[in-house]
């Protein structure tokens, strides 16, 4: 079987650097190049280009992995998909509608895979939360990330809230919301996402953690997942790279490849 040629957009960032190392260590993959508008990381032993278009013309590759910024990801994905290059996207900030639009513009046989979280534990946490949701009238999501994270709530928190809402529909609990917040303390009850309160904590002491707290009469249930190192994302990223060649269109969620 031929090696999968991979380009990593955002190769100069923390997640991008981890993806580069994981691809280089994978026996069935070849790092074709990095993509970063600010140039190559110091001492990079691989070519780095300023855009997806430039990289595709110069190197040729099968899969683009994007861990960049919400302001750049749509352009990167659009340029790759137009060339029939499968995409594995971990950058949050794209709505599902925008993802659908991007996938619709791709040639047949091309796959756009987006995952709000690439850790297997986080995927299981979301599935467990979805299974519990019909049995508990109250649910809240509390997510913890490092202070440099660009978005709040996280993509994982948004997806978790959506799954909870889907699982408990059409029932929507009457748990207190913003109307109970005292004057001068707006936001104390968090942001409502699909009628699920979501709270975002940002601190340099975290990498990525999330807890889902369920409550009903006389009992609570807490489901929590913690990532202490970016290495925890790499098995999921590699699974996505290996899987997109067998799919087409839009695929959302790592659970689609976990069997």
Protein Blocks (a to p, Z undefined) as FASTA:
>chain_A
ZZdddddehklmmklmmmmmmmmmpmkbccfbdcdfkbpaehiabdcdfbfklmmmmnop
abdcdddbfklmmmmmmmmmmnopacddfbghiafklmmmmmmmpcehiacdddfbfcfk
lmmmmmmmmmmmmmpmbdcddddddfkbfbdcdfklmmmmmmmmmmmpcbdcfbdcfklp
cghiahklopaeehiacdddddfkbcbdcddddddehiacddddddfbfklmmmmmmmmm
mmmmmggcjdehjklmmZZ
